[in-house]
Amino acid sequence: MRSLLGVNVPYFFGSYAHDLAPNPRFPDWPCDFDAMRVSGPLLEARALGLEAVRVWLCEGGEGLALDANGHVRGVRPELLDAITVLEEAAQRAGTRVYWGLLDANSVHRDRDAITRSILEDRDQGARFAEHVAAVIAARLDPRIAVGLELLSEPETLTEDCADARPAGGEPSIGWDAIGHFLAHGKQAIESANASLVVTAGSMPVFLPKLFACGAELDAVDVHVYHDNGGLPSRADLARYASDPRILEPSFPLLAGECGIPKDPGPAEPLSLLNYLANADRCGYHAAFLWKLEGDLVEHAPKKIRRAWTAMGHEARALLASRPAGGF
């Protein structure tokens, strides 16, 4: 199977949570969105031979409009304008986009009260689903969109990951609350744009709880950090999730983050690139390397033309030799 191979550009030029639109958590933070500059990473990805990028939209509360009571009331027009610009840039570059909404990591790491309220308070979650998720979904061009990730790594909110968080922080959020949010958000998205594949990316080990929490997901997105670029098979994932649908080649299977753990690091210098061939061999519909900046191109946010890294050159050579039917 020939997978759609892409790379993560989760936020542009290091500006997490304020790259595309203002953030109500930090009203004084600048938003330096530049329609010309943001096309650069998409062109870089395509020049490397990659055909898609993964982009976050509302991480850390970015782009959300709140009322005086802190209730979600809509999407900032700047974010909707940025989506239009990115779709036009993707069309010119010849890439597709895997869109993402919320990043669960921001809740505990950054004490993000807005994202927490959306996930924890059912009324706030319903407002987000209706006034943000559905509005954005309706704007997305199905020819460009690979899918829409409603929530990235929900497991980080739960007691299962409490030992990885600093002591004395805020309480965990239960899987039941996560399931309710995902199910209602998915319904709102599909009502607005039935063509979209709706996901919630997670580490494979958490699939049993994700698929048992009432999320009603019809797709799998795994985030894998393996020292040699290995990916779990459909059979492995179907067994983890106790869901035989995953065995079917037509069931949407994505690897939204394919990275190398910082400790112990790569098994071999080019281990990251093993994901490219493994995605084809394991029947993934799409796989996204983590990440473009710093791994495949130099980390130089202010440069218009950035040099490829050694890994980038190897990726280009590997992709140029890829058979028409996949590796």
FIMARTOR-147217 format. One record per residue: residue number from 0; residue in one letter; z, y, x of N, C-alpha, C in turn. Coordinates in steps of 0.2 Angstrom, whole numbers, plus 5000, padded with zeros to 4 digits. Atoms other than C-alpha are relative to their C-alpha. Layout:
<rs>
(NUM,'A',(Z,Y,X),(Z,Y,X),(Z,Y,X)),
...
</rs>
This chain:
<rs>
(0,'M',(5000,4994,5004),(5000,5000,5000),(5000,5006,5004)),
(1,'R',(5000,4994,4997),(4996,5017,5006),(5004,5005,4997)),
(2,'S',(4995,4995,5003),(5011,5029,5004),(4998,5007,5001)),
(3,'L',(5000,4993,4999),(5011,5047,5002),(5005,5002,5005)),
(4,'L',(4996,4998,4994),(5018,5053,5019),(5001,5007,5001)),
(5,'G',(4999,4993,5000),(5027,5069,5020),(5006,5002,5005)),
(6,'V',(4994,4998,4996),(5041,5079,5028),(5004,5005,4997)),
(7,'N',(4996,4995,5003),(5056,5089,5023),(5000,5007,5003)),
(8,'V',(5000,4993,4998),(5055,5108,5023),(5005,5002,4995)),
(9,'P',(4996,4999,5006),(5071,5109,5012),(5002,5007,4999)),
(10,'Y',(4999,4993,5001),(5074,5127,5015),(4996,5004,5006)),
(11,'F',(5004,4997,4995),(5063,5140,5025),(5004,5004,5005)),
(12,'F',(4998,4996,4994),(5067,5146,5042),(5008,5001,5000)),
(13,'G',(4992,5000,4999),(5086,5142,5042),(5004,5003,4994)),
(14,'S',(4996,4996,5005),(5090,5152,5026),(5002,4995,4994)),
(15,'Y',(4998,5004,5005),(5099,5139,5016),(5003,5004,4994)),
(16,'A',(4997,4997,5006),(5103,5144,4998),(4998,5008,4999)),
(17,'H',(5002,4993,5001),(5094,5161,5000),(4993,5001,5003)),
(18,'D',(5007,4999,4997),(5076,5158,5006),(4995,5002,4995)),
(19,'L',(5005,4999,5005),(5067,5159,4990),(5002,5006,4995)),
(20,'A',(4997,4996,5005),(5078,5170,4979),(5007,5002,5001)),
(21,'P',(4993,4998,4999),(5095,5179,4978),(5004,4995,4997)),
(22,'N',(4995,5005,5002),(5110,5169,4976),(5006,5004,4997)),
(23,'P',(4994,4996,5003),(5124,5175,4964),(5007,4998,5003)),
(24,'R',(4994,5001,4996),(5137,5167,4975),(5001,5005,5005)),
(25,'F',(5000,4995,4994),(5133,5180,4989),(4995,5005,4998)),
(26,'P',(5005,4995,5002),(5125,5195,4981),(4998,5005,5005)),
(27,'D',(5002,4996,4995),(5125,5204,4997),(4995,4997,5005)),
(28,'W',(5004,5003,4996),(5115,5191,5006),(4993,5002,4999)),
(29,'P',(5007,4998,5001),(5097,5196,5010),(4996,4994,4998)),
(30,'C',(5005,5005,5002),(5082,5186,5003),(4994,5002,5003)),
(31,'D',(5006,4998,4997),(5068,5188,5015),(4994,4996,4998)),
(32,'F',(5006,5004,5002),(5055,5178,5005),(4993,5004,5002)),
(33,'D',(5006,4997,4998),(5038,5182,5012),(4994,4995,4998)),
(34,'A',(5005,5005,5003),(5023,5174,5003),(4995,4998,5006)),
(35,'M',(5005,5002,4995),(5012,5174,5019),(5004,4995,5005)),
(36,'R',(4996,5004,4995),(5026,5166,5030),(5001,4993,4998)),
(37,'V',(4998,5006,5002),(5031,5152,5019),(4994,4995,4999)),
(38,'S',(5006,5004,5000),(5013,5145,5019),(5000,4996,5007)),
(39,'G',(5001,5003,4993),(5015,5141,5038),(5003,4993,5000)),
(40,'P',(4998,5007,4999),(5026,5126,5037),(4996,4995,4996)),
(41,'L',(5005,5005,5003),(5014,5118,5024),(4994,4999,5004)),
(42,'L',(5005,5001,4996),(5000,5121,5035),(5001,4996,5006)),
(43,'E',(4997,5004,4994),(5010,5114,5050),(5000,4993,4998)),
(44,'A',(5000,5007,5002),(5013,5098,5040),(4994,4997,4999)),
(45,'R',(5007,5003,5001),(4995,5096,5035),(4997,4999,5007)),
(46,'A',(5003,5001,4993),(4989,5099,5053),(5003,4994,5004)),
(47,'L',(4997,5006,4996),(5001,5085,5059),(4997,4993,4996)),
(48,'G',(5003,5006,5004),(4992,5073,5046),(5005,4998,4994)),
(49,'L',(4996,5001,5006),(5006,5074,5033),(4998,5003,4994)),
(50,'E',(5004,4998,5006),(5001,5076,5015),(5005,5003,4995)),
(51,'A',(4995,4998,5005),(5017,5082,5006),(5006,5003,5004)),
(52,'V',(4994,4998,4997),(5033,5092,5009),(5005,5000,4994)),
(53,'R',(4994,5000,5004),(5050,5091,5001),(5004,5007,5000)),
(54,'V',(4998,4993,5000),(5057,5108,4996),(5006,5001,4994)),
(55,'W',(4994,4999,5004),(5074,5113,4988),(4999,5007,4997)),
(56,'L',(5000,4993,5003),(5075,5127,4975),(5006,5003,4998)),
(57,'C',(4994,4997,5003),(5092,5129,4968),(5006,4998,5004)),
(58,'E',(4994,5002,4995),(5103,5123,4983),(5005,5005,5000)),
(59,'G',(4994,4995,4999),(5120,5132,4983),(5000,5005,4995)),
(60,'G',(5001,4995,5005),(5116,5141,4967),(4995,5005,5000)),
(61,'E',(5005,4995,4999),(5101,5150,4973),(4996,5000,4994)),
(62,'G',(5005,4998,5006),(5090,5158,4960),(5002,4999,4993)),
(63,'L',(4997,5000,5006),(5102,5156,4946),(5002,5006,4997)),
(64,'A',(4998,4994,5003),(5105,5170,4934),(5006,4998,4995)),
(65,'L',(4994,5002,5003),(5123,5170,4927),(5002,5006,4996)),
(66,'D',(4998,4994,5004),(5131,5181,4913),(5007,5002,5003)),
(67,'A',(4993,4998,4998),(5148,5190,4915),(5005,4995,5000)),
(68,'N',(4995,5006,5001),(5157,5174,4911),(4999,4995,5005)),
(69,'G',(5002,5006,4995),(5149,5164,4925),(4996,4995,4997)),
(70,'H',(5004,5005,5004),(5138,5155,4912),(4993,5000,5003)),
(71,'V',(5007,5001,4998),(5121,5149,4918),(4996,5003,4994)),
(72,'R',(5005,4998,5006),(5108,5159,4907),(4993,5000,5002)),
(73,'G',(5007,5000,4999),(5092,5157,4916),(4998,4999,5008)),
(74,'V',(5003,5000,4993),(5081,5157,4932),(4998,5007,5002)),
(75,'R',(5002,4993,4998),(5079,5173,4942),(4993,5000,5001)),
(76,'P',(5007,4999,5000),(5061,5179,4941),(4998,4999,5007)),
(77,'E',(5003,5001,4993),(5060,5179,4960),(4999,4993,5002)),
(78,'L',(5001,5007,4998),(5062,5160,4961),(4994,4997,4996)),
(79,'L',(5006,5002,5003),(5049,5157,4948),(4994,5003,5003)),
(80,'D',(5006,4997,4996),(5037,5169,4958),(4999,4996,5006)),
(81,'A',(5001,5004,4993),(5041,5159,4974),(4997,4993,4998)),
(82,'I',(5003,5006,5002),(5037,5143,4965),(4992,5000,4999)),
(83,'T',(5007,4999,5001),(5020,5150,4960),(4997,5001,5007)),
(84,'V',(5003,4999,4993),(5017,5156,4978),(5000,4993,5004)),
(85,'L',(5000,5006,4997),(5022,5139,4985),(4994,4995,4997)),
(86,'E',(5006,5004,5003),(5010,5130,4973),(4993,5002,5003)),
(87,'E',(5006,4998,4998),(4996,5141,4978),(4999,4998,5008)),
(88,'A',(5000,5002,4993),(5000,5138,4997),(4999,4993,5001)),
(89,'A',(5001,5008,5000),(5001,5119,4994),(4993,4999,4998)),
(90,'Q',(5007,5001,5001),(4984,5120,4986),(4995,5001,5005)),
(91,'R',(5005,4998,4994),(4976,5129,5000),(5001,4995,5006)),
(92,'A',(4998,5004,4994),(4985,5118,5013),(4997,4993,4999)),
(93,'G',(5002,5007,5002),(4980,5102,5004),(5006,4995,5000)),
(94,'T',(4994,5004,5000),(4998,5096,5002),(5003,5000,4993)),
(95,'R',(4996,5000,5006),(5009,5091,4988),(5007,5002,5001)),
(96,'V',(4993,4997,4999),(5027,5096,4985),(5005,4995,4996)),
(97,'Y',(4995,5004,5004),(5042,5085,4980),(5006,5005,5000)),
(98,'W',(4996,4995,5001),(5053,5098,4972),(5007,4998,4999)),
(99,'G',(4993,5001,5001),(5072,5098,4972),(5004,5005,4997)),
(100,'L',(4996,4995,5004),(5085,5107,4961),(5006,5001,5004)),
(101,'L',(4994,4999,4997),(5103,5105,4966),(5002,4995,5006)),
(102,'D',(4998,5004,4994),(5111,5099,4982),(5008,4999,4999)),
(103,'A',(4992,5002,5001),(5128,5090,4979),(5004,5001,5006)),
(104,'N',(4996,4999,4994),(5133,5092,4997),(5003,5007,5000)),
(105,'S',(4997,4993,5000),(5136,5111,4994),(5007,5001,4997)),
(106,'V',(4994,4999,5004),(5150,5108,4982),(5007,4999,5004)),
(107,'H',(4994,5000,4996),(5163,5102,4995),(4999,5003,5007)),
(108,'R',(5001,4997,4993),(5155,5108,5011),(5001,5007,5000)),
(109,'D',(5000,4992,5001),(5153,5126,5005),(5004,5002,4995)),
(110,'R',(4996,4998,5006),(5165,5126,4991),(4996,5004,4995)),
(111,'D',(5004,4997,5005),(5151,5130,4979),(5002,4999,4993)),
(112,'A',(4997,5001,5006),(5159,5133,4963),(4995,5000,4994)),
(113,'I',(5005,5000,5005),(5143,5136,4953),(4997,4993,4999)),
(114,'T',(5002,5007,5001),(5136,5119,4957),(5005,4996,4997)),
(115,'R',(4994,5004,5002),(5153,5111,4954),(5000,5001,4992)),
(116,'S',(4999,4999,5007),(5154,5119,4937),(4994,4997,4996)),
(117,'I',(5006,5003,5003),(5136,5113,4932),(5001,4993,4999)),
(118,'L',(4999,5008,5000),(5141,5095,4936),(5006,4998,4997)),
(119,'E',(4993,5002,5003),(5159,5095,4930),(5001,5003,4993)),
(120,'D',(4999,4997,5007),(5158,5106,4914),(4993,4998,4996)),
(121,'R',(5006,5002,5004),(5146,5098,4901),(4997,5006,4997)),
(122,'D',(5003,4994,5003),(5143,5115,4892),(4995,5003,5006)),
(123,'Q',(5003,4997,4995),(5138,5122,4909),(4994,4996,5002)),
(124,'G',(5006,5005,4998),(5127,5107,4913),(4995,5000,4995)),
(125,'A',(5006,4999,5006),(5118,5109,4896),(4997,5006,5001)),
(126,'R',(5003,4994,4999),(5115,5127,4900),(4995,4999,5006)),
(127,'F',(5005,5001,4994),(5107,5122,4917),(4994,4996,4998)),
(128,'A',(5005,5004,5002),(5097,5109,4909),(4995,5003,4996)),
(129,'E',(5004,4996,5005),(5090,5120,4895),(4997,5006,5004)),
(130,'H',(5003,4993,4998),(5088,5137,4904),(4998,5000,5007)),
(131,'V',(5003,5000,4993),(5084,5131,4922),(4996,4994,5001)),
(132,'A',(5003,5006,4999),(5079,5113,4924),(4993,5000,4996)),
(133,'A',(5006,5001,5004),(5067,5113,4909),(4995,5006,5001)),
(134,'V',(5005,4994,4999),(5060,5131,4913),(4996,4999,5006)),
(135,'I',(5004,5001,4993),(5056,5126,4931),(4995,4994,4999)),
(136,'A',(5004,5006,5001),(5049,5109,4925),(4993,5002,4997)),
(137,'A',(5006,4998,5004),(5037,5118,4913),(4995,5004,5004)),
(138,'R',(5005,4996,4996),(5030,5129,4927),(4997,4995,5005)),
(139,'L',(5003,5004,4994),(5026,5114,4939),(4994,4997,4998)),
(140,'D',(5007,5003,5001),(5008,5109,4941),(5001,4993,5002)),
(141,'P',(5000,5007,4998),(5007,5090,4940),(4996,4998,5005)),
(142,'R',(5005,5002,4995),(4993,5090,4952),(5003,5001,5007)),
(143,'I',(4996,4998,4994),(5005,5097,4965),(5006,4996,5001)),
(144,'A',(4993,5002,4999),(5022,5090,4961),(5000,4992,5001)),
(145,'V',(4998,5007,4999),(5027,5073,4968),(5005,4997,4995)),
(146,'G',(4995,5002,5004),(5042,5073,4957),(5005,5006,5000)),
(147,'L',(4995,4995,5000),(5057,5084,4953),(5007,4996,5001)),
(148,'E',(4994,5003,4998),(5074,5079,4961),(5005,5004,4996)),
(149,'L',(4995,4997,5004),(5088,5084,4949),(5006,5002,5004)),
(150,'L',(4994,4999,4996),(5102,5082,4961),(4999,4995,5006)),
(151,'S',(5001,5003,4994),(5102,5077,4979),(5007,4997,5002)),
(152,'E',(4994,5004,4998),(5116,5064,4985),(5006,5001,4996)),
(153,'P',(4995,4999,5005),(5127,5064,4970),(5007,4997,5003)),
(154,'E',(4995,5003,4998),(5138,5052,4979),(5005,5004,5004)),
(155,'T',(4996,4996,4996),(5145,5065,4990),(5005,5004,4996)),
(156,'L',(4996,4997,5005),(5154,5072,4975),(5006,4996,4999)),
(157,'T',(4995,5004,5002),(5164,5057,4972),(5005,4997,5004)),
(158,'E',(4995,5003,4996),(5179,5048,4978),(4998,4995,5005)),
(159,'D',(5003,5004,4995),(5168,5036,4987),(4999,5003,5007)),
(160,'C',(5001,4997,4994),(5165,5049,5000),(5005,5005,5002)),
(161,'A',(4994,4995,4999),(5182,5058,5000),(5002,5000,5007)),
(162,'D',(4997,5001,4993),(5186,5051,5017),(4995,5004,5005)),
(163,'A',(5004,4996,4996),(5171,5061,5024),(5001,5008,5000)),
(164,'R',(4999,4993,5001),(5177,5078,5018),(5007,5002,5003)),
(165,'P',(4994,4998,4997),(5190,5089,5025),(5006,4999,4996)),
(166,'A',(4994,5001,5004),(5208,5086,5019),(5002,5006,4997)),
(167,'G',(4998,4994,5004),(5215,5097,5006),(4995,5004,4996)),
(168,'G',(5005,4997,5003),(5199,5101,4998),(5001,4999,4992)),
(169,'E',(5000,5000,5007),(5195,5102,4979),(4999,4992,4998)),
(170,'P',(5001,5007,5002),(5195,5086,4969),(4993,4997,4999)),
(171,'S',(5007,5004,5001),(5181,5073,4967),(4998,5001,4993)),
(172,'I',(5003,5001,5006),(5169,5072,4953),(4999,4993,4998)),
(173,'G',(5001,5007,5002),(5168,5056,4943),(4993,4998,4999)),
(174,'W',(5007,5003,5001),(5152,5045,4942),(4998,5001,4992)),
(175,'D',(5002,4999,5007),(5153,5047,4923),(4998,5007,4998)),
(176,'A',(5002,4993,5001),(5152,5066,4924),(4993,5001,5003)),
(177,'I',(5006,4999,4997),(5137,5064,4936),(4995,4997,4995)),
(178,'G',(5004,5004,5005),(5129,5051,4924),(4998,5004,4994)),
(179,'H',(5002,4996,5006),(5130,5063,4909),(4996,5006,5002)),
(180,'F',(5004,4994,4998),(5123,5078,4919),(4993,4997,5001)),
(181,'L',(5007,5003,4998),(5108,5067,4926),(4996,4998,4993)),
(182,'A',(5003,5003,5006),(5104,5059,4909),(4998,5006,4996)),
(183,'H',(5002,4994,5004),(5104,5076,4900),(4995,5004,5003)),
(184,'G',(5005,4996,4997),(5095,5085,4913),(4993,4997,5000)),
(185,'K',(5006,5004,5000),(5082,5071,4914),(4996,5001,4994)),
(186,'Q',(5003,4999,5007),(5079,5073,4895),(4997,5007,5000)),
(187,'A',(5002,4993,5001),(5077,5092,4896),(4993,5000,5004)),
(188,'I',(5006,5000,4996),(5064,5090,4911),(4994,4997,4997)),
(189,'E',(5006,5004,5003),(5054,5077,4902),(4997,5003,4994)),
(190,'S',(5003,4996,5006),(5053,5087,4886),(4996,5005,5002)),
(191,'A',(5004,4995,4998),(5046,5101,4896),(4994,4998,5003)),
(192,'N',(5006,5002,4996),(5034,5092,4907),(5001,4992,5001)),
(193,'A',(5000,5008,5000),(5032,5073,4903),(4997,4997,5006)),
(194,'S',(5004,5003,4995),(5021,5071,4918),(5005,4999,5007)),
(195,'L',(4996,5000,4994),(5036,5073,4931),(5004,4994,5000)),
(196,'V',(4995,5005,4999),(5045,5059,4939),(5007,5003,5002)),
(197,'V',(4994,4997,4999),(5063,5064,4939),(5005,4995,5004)),
(198,'T',(4996,5004,4995),(5075,5058,4953),(5007,5003,5001)),
(199,'A',(4994,4998,4997),(5092,5059,4961),(5001,4996,5006)),
(200,'G',(5000,5004,4994),(5091,5054,4979),(5007,4999,5002)),
(201,'S',(4994,5002,4998),(5105,5044,4986),(4999,4995,5006)),
(202,'M',(5000,5005,4995),(5110,5033,5001),(4999,4993,4996)),
(203,'P',(5001,5006,5004),(5105,5015,4996),(5006,4996,4998)),
(204,'V',(4994,5004,5002),(5123,5008,4996),(5003,5003,4994)),
(205,'F',(4997,4997,5007),(5127,5020,4981),(4996,4998,4994)),
(206,'L',(5004,5001,5006),(5113,5014,4970),(5003,4996,4995)),
(207,'P',(4997,5003,5005),(5124,5002,4961),(5004,5004,4995)),
(208,'K',(4996,4995,5004),(5135,5016,4955),(4996,5005,4996)),
(209,'L',(5004,4995,5003),(5121,5028,4952),(4996,4997,4994)),
(210,'F',(5004,5004,5006),(5111,5015,4941),(5005,4998,4995)),
(211,'A',(4996,5002,5005),(5127,5011,4932),(5004,5005,4996)),
(212,'C',(4996,4995,5002),(5134,5028,4928),(4997,5003,4994)),
(213,'G',(5003,4997,5006),(5122,5032,4913),(4995,5005,5001)),
(214,'A',(5005,4995,4998),(5110,5042,4922),(4993,4999,4997)),
(215,'E',(5007,5002,5003),(5095,5033,4914),(4994,5002,5004)),
(216,'L',(5006,4998,4996),(5084,5035,4929),(4995,4995,5000)),
(217,'D',(5006,5004,5001),(5067,5028,4929),(4996,5000,5007)),
(218,'A',(5003,5000,4993),(5064,5030,4948),(5005,4999,5005)),
(219,'V',(4996,5000,4994),(5072,5027,4965),(4998,5005,5005)),
(220,'D',(5001,4996,4994),(5074,5039,4979),(5006,4999,5004)),
(221,'V',(4995,5002,4995),(5083,5033,4994),(5000,5005,5006)),
(222,'H',(5000,4996,4994),(5089,5043,5008),(5003,4996,5006)),
(223,'V',(4998,5005,4995),(5090,5033,5024),(5000,5003,5007)),
(224,'Y',(4999,4997,4993),(5097,5037,5041),(5001,4993,5004)),
(225,'H',(5000,5007,4996),(5093,5021,5052),(4998,5002,5007)),
(226,'D',(5001,4999,4993),(5093,5021,5071),(4993,4998,5002)),
(227,'N',(5007,5003,4998),(5076,5012,5071),(4995,5001,4995)),
(228,'G',(5005,4999,5005),(5067,5019,5056),(4999,4995,4995)),
(229,'G',(5001,5006,5005),(5070,5004,5045),(5001,5003,4993)),
(230,'L',(4999,4999,5007),(5068,5005,5026),(5002,4994,4996)),
(231,'P',(4999,5006,5004),(5075,4993,5013),(4994,4999,4995)),
(232,'S',(5006,5002,5004),(5063,4983,5003),(5001,5001,4993)),
(233,'R',(4999,5000,5007),(5060,4983,4985),(5005,4995,4997)),
(234,'A',(4996,5006,5001),(5069,4966,4984),(5007,5002,5001)),
(235,'D',(4993,4997,4998),(5084,4974,4993),(5003,5005,4995)),
(236,'L',(4998,4995,5005),(5085,4989,4981),(5001,4997,4993)),
(237,'A',(4999,5003,5007),(5083,4979,4965),(5006,4996,5000)),
(238,'R',(4994,5004,4999),(5097,4968,4971),(5006,5005,5000)),
(239,'Y',(4995,4995,5000),(5108,4983,4975),(5002,5003,4993)),
(240,'A',(4999,4996,5006),(5105,4992,4959),(5000,4995,4994)),
(241,'S',(5000,5005,5006),(5104,4976,4948),(4995,5002,4995)),
(242,'D',(5005,4998,5004),(5088,4982,4941),(4993,4997,5002)),
(243,'P',(5006,5003,4998),(5073,4971,4942),(4994,5004,4999)),
(244,'R',(5006,4995,5000),(5061,4985,4937),(4998,5002,5007)),
(245,'I',(5001,4998,4993),(5062,4990,4955),(4995,4996,5004)),
(246,'L',(5005,5005,4997),(5052,4974,4960),(4993,5002,4998)),
(247,'E',(5007,4998,5003),(5037,4981,4950),(4997,5005,5005)),
(248,'P',(5004,4995,4995),(5024,4989,4962),(4999,5007,4997)),
(249,'S',(5001,4993,5004),(5022,5003,4948),(5006,5004,4999)),
(250,'F',(4994,4996,5001),(5040,5008,4948),(5001,5005,5005)),
(251,'P',(5000,4995,4994),(5042,5024,4957),(5005,4999,5005)),
(252,'L',(4995,5001,4994),(5050,5022,4974),(4998,5005,5005)),
(253,'L',(5001,4995,4995),(5052,5036,4986),(5006,5000,5005)),
(254,'A',(4995,4999,4995),(5062,5039,5002),(5000,5008,5001)),
(255,'G',(5000,4993,4999),(5066,5057,5001),(5002,5003,5006)),
(256,'E',(4998,4998,4994),(5075,5058,5017),(5000,4994,5005)),
(257,'C',(5001,5006,4995),(5070,5047,5032),(5002,5003,5007)),
(258,'G',(4998,4997,4994),(5080,5052,5047),(5004,4996,5005)),
(259,'I',(4997,5003,4995),(5089,5047,5062),(5008,5002,5001)),
(260,'P',(4993,4998,4999),(5109,5047,5063),(5001,5003,5006)),
(261,'K',(4998,4996,4994),(5116,5059,5075),(5004,4995,5005)),
(262,'D',(4996,5005,4996),(5128,5045,5081),(4998,4993,4997)),
(263,'P',(5001,5000,4993),(5122,5034,5089),(4994,5003,5002)),
(264,'G',(5007,4997,4998),(5105,5042,5089),(4995,4995,4999)),
(265,'P',(5006,5005,5001),(5088,5034,5089),(5001,4994,5005)),
(266,'A',(5000,5006,4996),(5086,5016,5095),(4995,5001,5006)),
(267,'E',(5006,4998,4995),(5070,5022,5104),(4998,5007,4999)),
(268,'P',(5002,4993,5000),(5063,5039,5108),(4996,5002,4993)),
(269,'L',(5005,4998,5006),(5050,5038,5093),(5002,4996,4994)),
(270,'S',(4998,5004,5006),(5061,5028,5081),(4998,5004,4993)),
(271,'L',(5002,4996,5006),(5058,5042,5068),(4994,4998,4997)),
(272,'L',(5007,5001,5002),(5040,5038,5067),(4999,4993,4997)),
(273,'N',(5001,5007,5003),(5043,5020,5062),(5001,5000,4992)),
(274,'Y',(5000,4999,5008),(5047,5026,5044),(4993,5000,4997)),
(275,'L',(5006,4999,5003),(5029,5030,5042),(4996,4994,4999)),
(276,'A',(5003,5006,5002),(5022,5013,5044),(5005,4995,4996)),
(277,'N',(4995,5004,5004),(5038,5005,5036),(4999,5002,4992)),
(278,'A',(5001,4997,5007),(5034,5016,5020),(4994,4996,4997)),
(279,'D',(5006,5004,5002),(5017,5008,5019),(5002,4993,4998)),
(280,'R',(4999,5008,5000),(5023,4990,5022),(5005,4998,4995)),
(281,'C',(4995,5002,5005),(5038,4991,5010),(4998,5002,4993)),
(282,'G',(5002,4998,5007),(5028,4998,4995),(5003,5006,4997)),
(283,'Y',(4997,4993,5003),(5035,5016,4994),(4994,5004,4998)),
(284,'H',(5005,4995,5002),(5025,5028,4984),(5000,5006,5004)),
(285,'A',(5000,4994,4996),(5031,5042,4995),(5006,5000,5005)),
(286,'A',(4994,5000,4995),(5042,5045,5011),(4999,5006,5004)),
(287,'F',(4999,4993,4997),(5048,5061,5019),(5004,5000,5006)),
(288,'L',(4996,5000,4994),(5053,5062,5037),(5005,5006,5000)),
(289,'W',(4995,4994,5000),(5069,5073,5040),(5000,5002,5008)),
(290,'K',(5003,4995,5004),(5063,5086,5045),(4995,5003,5005)),
(291,'L',(5005,4997,4996),(5049,5097,5051),(5002,5004,5005)),
(292,'E',(4997,4995,4995),(5058,5111,5060),(5005,4997,5005)),
(293,'G',(4995,5002,4995),(5066,5106,5076),(4998,4993,5002)),
(294,'D',(5002,5007,4999),(5059,5088,5075),(4993,4999,5002)),
(295,'L',(5007,5000,4999),(5040,5090,5073),(4997,5006,5003)),
(296,'V',(5002,4994,4997),(5038,5108,5077),(5006,5003,5003)),
(297,'E',(4995,4997,4996),(5048,5119,5088),(5004,5005,4995)),
(298,'H',(4996,4996,5004),(5063,5128,5080),(4999,5008,5002)),
(299,'A',(5001,4993,4998),(5057,5146,5081),(4998,5004,4994)),
(300,'P',(5002,4998,5006),(5058,5154,5064),(4996,5007,5000)),
(301,'K',(5003,4994,5000),(5051,5171,5069),(4993,5000,5003)),
(302,'K',(5007,5001,4997),(5035,5164,5077),(4995,4998,4994)),
(303,'I',(5005,5001,5005),(5019,5164,5067),(4997,4993,5001)),
(304,'R',(5002,5007,4998),(5012,5149,5076),(5005,4996,5005)),
(305,'R',(4995,5004,4996),(5024,5136,5082),(4997,4994,5003)),
(306,'A',(5003,5006,4996),(5021,5123,5095),(5003,4993,4997)),
(307,'W',(4998,5007,5001),(5022,5104,5091),(5005,4998,5005)),
(308,'T',(4996,5003,4995),(5036,5095,5099),(4996,4994,5002)),
(309,'A',(5002,5006,4997),(5033,5079,5109),(4999,4995,4994)),
(310,'M',(5000,5005,5005),(5037,5069,5093),(4995,5002,4995)),
(311,'G',(5005,4998,5004),(5025,5080,5083),(4993,4998,5002)),
(312,'H',(5006,5002,4997),(5011,5076,5095),(4999,4992,4999)),
(313,'E',(5000,5007,5001),(5015,5057,5093),(4999,4999,4993)),
(314,'A',(5001,5001,5007),(5016,5059,5074),(4992,5001,4998)),
(315,'R',(5007,4998,5001),(4998,5067,5074),(4996,4994,5002)),
(316,'A',(5004,5005,4997),(4991,5053,5085),(5001,4994,4995)),
(317,'L',(4999,5006,5004),(4999,5039,5074),(4997,5001,4993)),
(318,'L',(5003,4999,5006),(4993,5047,5058),(4993,5000,5000)),
(319,'A',(5007,4999,5000),(4976,5050,5064),(4997,4993,5001)),
(320,'S',(5003,5007,4999),(4974,5031,5068),(5002,4996,4994)),
(321,'R',(4998,5003,5006),(4981,5026,5051),(4994,4997,4996)),
(322,'P',(5005,5002,5004),(4970,5014,5042),(4999,5002,4993)),
(323,'A',(5001,4997,5007),(4962,5019,5025),(5005,4997,4995)),
(324,'G',(4996,5003,5005),(4973,5006,5016),(5007,5000,5002)),
(325,'G',(4993,5000,4998),(4989,5010,5025),(5001,4996,5006)),
(326,'F',(4998,5004,4994),(4998,5003,5040),(5001,4993,4998)),
</rs>
